[in-house]
């Protein structure tokens, strides 16, 4: 029974680890660049969940101080940092998509292995 309670308390950490592993596996095993980008986004989401979970306090409230009252407060710093991380992640995703579009227009494929072979062939020709 005690193990179940500890698993319930750490559910968000476990979920973040599983999401990270799914994203990492997707990036390693797929040659399609869109799938690699999707795996990277899943990994970013796992990191965001991990950091927000680290700042969570069971039974905590928003950190708004009221005179004469003492409560448990949720740490606002991880949430603020994750807002910045989300903006950076969206920007990196948009940039990566634009690069993928250019690669597709130039090589006619989204397969990273085929692109590497085509690049090697181009270098041999030059």
C-alpha positions as CSV (number, residue, x, y, z in Angstrom):
1,X,0.0,0.0,0.0
2,X,2.9,2.3,0.8
3,X,4.4,1.8,-2.6
4,X,1.1,2.8,-4.3
5,X,1.0,6.0,-2.3
6,X,4.6,6.9,-3.3
7,X,3.8,6.1,-7.0
8,X,0.8,8.4,-6.7
9,X,2.9,11.2,-5.2
10,X,5.4,10.9,-8.0
11,X,3.0,10.4,-10.9
12,X,4.0,13.6,-12.7
13,X,7.7,12.7,-12.5
14,X,7.0,9.2,-13.9
15,X,4.9,10.7,-16.7
16,X,7.6,13.1,-17.6
17,X,10.2,10.3,-17.7
18,X,7.9,8.2,-20.0
19,X,7.3,11.1,-22.3
20,X,11.0,11.9,-22.5
21,X,11.8,8.3,-23.4
22,X,9.1,8.3,-26.0
23,X,10.4,11.4,-27.6
24,X,14.0,10.2,-27.4
25,X,13.1,6.9,-29.0
26,X,11.2,8.7,-31.7
27,X,14.2,10.9,-32.5
28,X,16.6,7.9,-32.6
29,X,14.6,5.4,-34.6
30,X,12.9,7.5,-37.3
31,X,14.6,8.9,-40.4
32,X,11.7,11.2,-41.3
33,X,12.7,14.8,-40.3
34,X,9.1,15.7,-39.3
35,X,8.9,12.7,-36.9
36,X,12.3,13.7,-35.5
37,X,11.0,17.2,-34.8
38,X,7.8,15.7,-33.2
39,X,10.0,13.6,-31.0
40,X,12.0,16.7,-30.0
41,X,8.8,18.5,-29.1
42,X,7.6,15.5,-27.0
43,X,10.9,15.7,-25.1
44,X,10.5,19.4,-24.5
45,X,7.0,18.8,-23.2
46,X,8.4,16.2,-20.8
47,X,11.0,18.7,-19.5
48,X,8.3,21.3,-19.0
49,X,6.2,18.9,-17.1
50,X,9.1,17.9,-14.9
51,X,10.0,21.5,-14.0
52,X,6.4,22.5,-13.3
53,X,6.0,19.3,-11.1
54,X,9.1,20.2,-9.2
55,X,7.5,23.6,-8.2
56,X,4.1,22.0,-7.2
57,X,3.3,21.7,-3.5
58,X,0.4,19.4,-2.4
59,X,-2.3,21.5,-1.0
60,X,-0.4,24.7,-2.0
61,X,-2.1,27.9,-3.1
62,X,-1.1,30.7,-5.4
63,X,1.7,32.8,-3.8
64,X,-0.4,35.8,-2.9
65,X,0.4,36.9,0.6
66,X,-2.4,37.9,2.9
67,X,-1.7,39.6,6.2
68,X,-2.2,37.3,9.2
69,X,-2.6,34.1,7.3
70,X,-0.1,31.4,6.7
71,X,-0.5,28.8,3.9
72,X,1.6,26.5,1.8
73,X,2.4,28.2,-1.4
74,X,3.3,26.8,-4.8
75,X,6.7,27.9,-6.1
76,X,6.1,30.3,-9.0
77,X,9.6,30.3,-10.4
78,X,9.4,27.0,-12.4
79,X,6.2,28.2,-14.0
80,X,7.7,31.5,-15.0
81,X,10.8,29.8,-16.4
82,X,8.7,27.3,-18.4
83,X,6.8,30.2,-20.0
84,X,10.1,31.4,-21.4
85,X,11.0,27.8,-22.4
86,X,7.7,27.4,-24.3
87,X,8.4,30.6,-26.3
88,X,11.9,29.3,-27.2
89,X,10.5,25.8,-28.1
90,X,7.9,27.3,-30.4
91,X,10.5,29.5,-32.1
92,X,12.9,26.5,-32.5
93,X,10.0,24.4,-33.9
94,X,9.0,27.1,-36.4
95,X,12.7,27.5,-37.5
96,X,13.2,23.8,-37.8
97,X,10.0,23.5,-39.9
98,X,11.2,26.2,-42.3
99,X,14.5,24.4,-42.7
100,X,12.7,21.1,-43.3
101,X,10.6,22.8,-46.0
102,X,13.8,24.1,-47.7
103,X,15.4,20.6,-47.5
104,X,12.3,19.1,-49.1
105,X,12.3,21.6,-51.9
106,X,16.0,21.0,-52.6
107,X,16.3,17.2,-52.1
108,X,12.7,16.1,-52.7
109,X,12.6,13.9,-49.6
110,X,12.3,14.2,-45.8
111,X,14.3,11.0,-45.1
112,X,17.5,12.0,-43.3
113,X,19.4,9.0,-44.6
114,X,18.5,9.8,-48.2
115,X,19.4,13.4,-47.8
116,X,22.9,12.3,-46.4
117,X,23.4,10.1,-49.5
118,X,22.3,12.8,-51.9
119,X,24.7,15.3,-50.2
120,X,27.5,12.8,-50.4
121,X,26.8,12.3,-54.1
122,X,26.7,16.1,-54.6
123,X,30.1,16.4,-52.9
124,X,31.6,13.7,-55.1
125,X,30.3,15.5,-58.2
126,X,32.0,18.7,-57.2
